[in-house]
């Protein structure tokens, strides 16, 4: 009986990338259909390759790709497991995209963030707990008591992270976390602070906080959209001046 690897690489065989992609899709299907559950150990590489009719090398590449994506995890001396499939783990690549993007792509990311941030803030206005509201106020106060850009940046990140968590949608919070990575925000802040924007951004954060205290979803939505929209518009202007 011919080895599956030989069959794959013989005359008329599918390119290796295609075979690996098929393996990735088949493993994802096994998870989606409940044949592999979060936290469950995968069959051995040999058994899984035989079951799916592909070579072990292609299976190894598929497992490696799914590990990078956060779908699988390798436990030393134990094997390969399906992760808990938490949104934060699966959407980590958003942060990489945000960190590496430049020019018009940055504007696109801010546009996406504006849409999601305003929605999350509106949801938070209806769902936020007293403890979460106190946490938001703590970061707002800290932001207002310093002119250190690094401290302002840290409290700005925390301010929005608490609000995203209060929205009660883990997937949305995970996407926003990626779109709001510290590296990404720092790049925007460096230019933004040169134009004396700290006073304005403090006012914008205060408006968001007031809407949350009032538990007014539409006011919260508008305040968050205006806040991110200001940065988005500033970046658009910067890009147009560079042309």
Order of alpha helices (4+ residues) and beta strands (2+ residues): alpha-alpha-alpha-alpha-beta-beta-alpha-alpha-alpha-alpha-alpha-alpha-alpha-alpha-alpha
